Every structure is written in C-alpha cells, then in structure tokens.
Amino acid sequence: MENHYRLHKVGKVWAAILLFTSVGLLTGVSTNTVHAADTPGTSVPQPETHVVKVRYVNRLSNSKLVDEHNFTVETTETSIDITKNIPAGYVLSDGTPKTVPADQSEQTVSIEPKETTISFREANTGKILPNPSHWKVAPGEFTTLGANYLPQGWSYSSERAVNTKKVVFNGEDQVVDIYPVNNTPDDGPTTVVTFTDAAGDTFPTVTIPYSHPVDEEGYTDIEEYVPAGYVISPDLPKAYKLTGAPISVNVVAAKKYTFHYYYQDPKTGTKYDFGTSSTLAPVGSVFTKKSSVGAVFLGKWQIDPNELKDPQTYVNNGQTIDVKMYHPGDAVITGTYNFVDENGISRGKAPISALADYDLSDTELEPHVPTGYELVDHVVPVKPGETKVRIKKTTPDVPPYVPPYHPTVSTTLTLVDADGNVIKTVTLTGEQGDAIADLNSQIPAGYELVPASSNPTYQSGTQTLVLRKKQTPADQKTQFITNGNGSAAVYVQNSKAPQYTYDAAADTFTEDDSLPALPMSSGWLAPKKAVVKDGETYYLVGAHSYLRASDVTTSKVAKETGVVTITAAGGASTYAAADQTGKAVQTLAPGTAWKYFAVATNADGSHAYLVADNQWVSANAATERPAAATGQFKIGRDAALTFTGNGVVVRGRVLRPGTAWRVTGVKTSNGKTYYRVATDLYVRSDYGAYRK
C-alpha cells in the first residue's frame, strides 16, 4: 500500500500525520482517497449545479413582486428550503409549502405581510384601550387612521380635535397615543363656505365651526358639505384650513359611473355577480378601467388582466360598465355539504357549486337544510369534497307534559268598598292556585274591582276584595293604561323633549323645568301611557315624569346624520309620525337635498328620515347621500357582514378575511361608522381597517 504525504511542518504536526497514517494501516482503512491538494497531479470532479430563481410575491397586493433570490443547487438536490430568504416583515401565505422543487429554473412563492397590531393608549393615563386593530401591511407602507378608531371625545392631538393619524408600518406592533378633546366651539372663528356652480349660481352658504375635526396638517375636508349632485372642481383642493376667512369653492355637476364585476363560467355559461362599485365624478370626465376599477377582491380573485389592458376611454354620463373577473385556479368549486346534527349523525347531503374563495351564508344554505332543523354554522366556506355543516333541531325534544296536582279547595270572598263596608260574601270551589274565572259574575252591578284585587286565585280560607263604584263619562279623568306589554319604548323626535309631571288633584300635566329635556333620538322605556280627556297622550318614562306623545315616536330610531335627495317625481310630504300616518306637514320639492338627523325603522320594516323637528320623510321617496370618501377598506381576520344604507344586514353577502374593497362613501349610525363599498352596500368599521 503506497501513501503520499507532504511534510509541511515538523514536531507535533508531523506526529499527528504519522498517527493518522498508522491508524489507517492498522485498521485496514484505505488511504488512497485523499484531498486533491494532497495528491499531486490528481483532480477530483466537482458536482454539477444550476441556478433556480425564486420570486417572492405579495398575495395581498395583486401578487406584486417583493424580492427575488437566486439559489445555487446541486443536480442531485430535489427541493429548496425557501424559508431562510423570506423578505423581512413577511411570512409565507397560508397553504404555501416551505420548500419548492429544485428542477425548475424559476419558482414563484406567495407571501404576505406578517400581522401587526396597532394599539391605542390614553396619553394622560397610560391606559391601553381594549380591541386593538390588526393589519397585514408591507413594511414601509403607511395607513391613515380615521376618526372611527377614536372613542367619542378623543383626538390624535393634544391641541385640538384631530381625526387622522399617519402610521408607517415597520413589521412590528405599534402604540398610538390619543388625547381628550379640550377645544370648544369658541376656541376660534367660524368659517363660511360658499359653493358656486359653472353658471355662476351660488348655493346656500355653509358655516363650519372652528371645533370641526381636522387632519394632522390642520385641514378640514369639506366634501361632505358639497351640494347633492355636484363635486368640487377637479383643479381645486378638497380640504382647507379653518381660519375664519370666507372660502369660495367652485363645483361642477357630477354623476356616478358604476363598474359591475362578474364572472361567467365558460363550461356552463352561468354568470356569478360580484357586485358593483360606484364613483361620483364630474359629468364628461374621462376615465379608463385601469385607472378606476377596484384592486383586490375575494381570496385570489382579481380583475381579468385583459380588462386592465383595455385602452378604451369612457366619458362619464352615469353609465354602468361590465368588468370581468379572473381566478388563477378552479374558479367554480363543486362539493357536497353534509348536514350533521348535535350527535354527529348525518341528516342529509346537498351538492353545491359556487365560486372559489367564497363563503356561503344562510341565504344559500337554508334551502338545503333538512326539514325540522336549523343552521348552527351560518357561514361555510366553499371547498371541493365533502364539508360538514352543523345543524340542530328547530324544536328540541322535550318530555311529555305532566300537569301538576292541585287539590280542590273552597274559598270565601268578602267584597268590601274603600271604607271596609261589606257589600257581598260568596263561597266558591276550585283547584288550588287556579284563577277564579267567573269572578265578574259575583260583582254587584255598578261596582268594579280595584286594580290591586283583579287577579284572585282559589285558596283555602277567606279573601277580601276591594270594590269601587264605576265611573261615568261625566266624572271620567285621565286614564292610565299599560303600554303594549309593559316593555314598549318611545324615541325622541325633536331637538329636545321637555318632561312633564302629573298633578292628580288638578288632573293636569305640566312641563317641569326642574327635569332635563331629553335629547333627540334617545330611547326610553315607557311601561304606561296616560290618555287625557282631550285626547292628548303622555308616556311614563321615569318614576314620575312623562313625555308628550307629539315629541316622540314609537318607531325605533337610530341617531344618524347625512343628506337625502328627494327622488319622488311629485315631491315628498313630511309627517309628524315616522310611519307616515296622520296629516302631512309640508311637501319637499323633487331634486332638493335635506340634511337629516335620525333614521326611523317602522313596525312594517319601512324607514324614514327626520329632516326637522317632528318631520319625517319616507325613505321610499328619498335617496341617502353618504359623505364622500375615497380609499380602501381591508377586512380583518374574521368574515364581515354587509349592510344596506338603512342598516339592514344583506344576507348572502359576506366579505372574506384579508380582502380589500374600494371605499366610495362613509356614514355614521348610532356611533358606528359604515363604509360604502358598492351601491347601497356598506361594511361596518369594526370588521377591518380603512385607509386613504
């Protein structure tokens, strides 16, 4: 056996090499295979390699390229670990494997920003508020937090009411300080705004107080005050500083152009509707699909790339334009829903076909639910194969009713007047505890039971019931009646509703200045009502305080402000009653715009707007115009319900987590902010986050 060695040094190094050689000889291990550097004149083949380019794209930004990395791999390698080179601030999207095949020259990997949290802290106390907001936004990008994140009476600034806050994302959780609003309407001058159209005609001026909320730079967006059917001239700013100097703004006639999003299955020809988005823009303004359509839809759904390449320009005349949708995978999923009861037993199955990345809600599921059952799972994702849907019996099983045993007893009724004089005595027999059904037949003519004695039952022994003489119409006083079932409510329908007290001796109601007037839209439990001889009605809302019927409505009222435009051809009448009954107060001309202060929901489900004290106009004769808003609303971690402009949940329209929607308007109802994402379709602010 021949061995070749180079002697680089002497001493300890030499001894180490010799020891290695000896071990090789003693154990029979071949020492012929050595490093090339130790074998003069011998070269060892290097392994073959190739380069694989991995492109990291952001799933939440239409697969925008974030970074790319070249991996050098040996031919014998079958996969590449892509987790070590994910860009900072990102994570792999759900369902994306941690390795990719090594036998292709280029791979695309879906990533998304890692979730970060924005918390809000009271600057004066250091208290962190509950319910932080959660975001998936790329590092370096920013959002502008709006007023919907602020509690009532708080600001992003310690100096005045600031309702916006710019936050730059860095991949880490952040804390935003908020401050109590300490300015009042007298802190500065009011500003008068005049709007003038292209013909030189002016609209009624708008006065804005200095206390009106501003953005971080001190500007106030005045688009919400623009007359209905107009927008601010495109060459003018939309926001101004309130300095007290008059502001003149030119406005131009505007119409809404609408994009209708749809997908048509090429196999079956079935059309699926994604809804619409509308933009209020100057009449005659020019736009393209690429510049105007929304960006992100449900899951992987995107605008068809060919639509964005469409060079056609459109002139705004209020038209509706169809926009095709695209899905990179199977657009339509066919599966089976297995309806399983509380015991895990299948009660029926139903085939279903629906769009991928879509959730079915009650509207689609209920027709397939077995008879006698109802849904436990109200939102179920569409996926291939079989999906379990939990159901429960509509009426749970109950044991047969066994009536309790009641012994038969005799009770003696002693009927007396208010002074204790006995009018009549009678003995009756019946089952103990049962109501005395034939009691009225025992009461002498001209008498009636006082209320406290009106419900006697069969009890062993003697009972005393108090009678009083029936009143005639001549001596009839104010009648106190249980209102509904005793749990009915009334709502204030004017600026302030005074409270009244009742003088029993005089049988009159008088306004009580010592009690505070109740604010508009506030609701009050009214267990009783009092009807005066002249027909006036008062509702009991406190221990001894009443509200006059003309100051309230029994329809449910939500505090809300906005503008409605009269759309009825002959105009619209206002009524003192929200349900549009009674005599009309006045008629509002068609095309006129009116600010409203509350929205009522009537017993039949119809709605009305409060446009002045005690004046309601029907929602069927007017169209609501929410405040103008632009930007994007991104759904949070849970699916979001959608609502109509009247606050009614839209069944069958649920927005998936992580999707983003273009915002075209904003409104506030009962302290909640709603963003318009399609025609008469709103999403509530607590389902996600809004950014301009």
Secondary structure, 3 states (H helix, E strand, C coil): CCCCCCCCCCCHHHHHHHHHHHHHHHHCCCCCCCCHHHCCCCCCCCCCEEEEEEEEEEHHHCCEEEEEEEEEEECCCCEEECHHHCCCCEEECCCCCCEEECCCCEEEEEEEECCEEEEEEECCCCCECCCCEEECCCCCCEEEECHHHCCCCEECCCCCCECCEEEECCCCCEEEEEEECCCCCCCCCCEEEEEECCCCCECCCEEECCCCCECCCCCEECHHHCCCCEEECCCCCCEECCCCCCEEEEEEEEEEEEEEEEEECCCCCCEEEEEEEEEEEECCCEEEHHHHCCCCCCCCCEECHHHHCCCCEEECCCCEEEEEEECCCCCEEEEEEEEECCCCCEEEEEEEEEECCCEECHHHHHHHCCCCEEECCCCEECCCEEEEEEEEECCCCCCCCCCCCCCEEEEEEEEECCCCCEEEEEEEEEECCCECCCHHHHCCCCEEECHHHCCCECCCEEEEEEEEECCCHHHCCCEEEECCCCCCEEEECCCEECCEEEECCCCEEEECCCCCCEECCCEEECCEEEECCCCCEEEECCCCCEEEHHHEECCEEEEEEEEEEECCCCCEEEECCCCCCCCEEEEECCCCEEEEEEEEECCCCCEEEEEECCEEEEHHHEEEECEEEEEEEEECCCCEEEECCCCCEEEEEEECCCCEEEEEEEEEECCEEEEEEECCEEEEHHHEEEEC
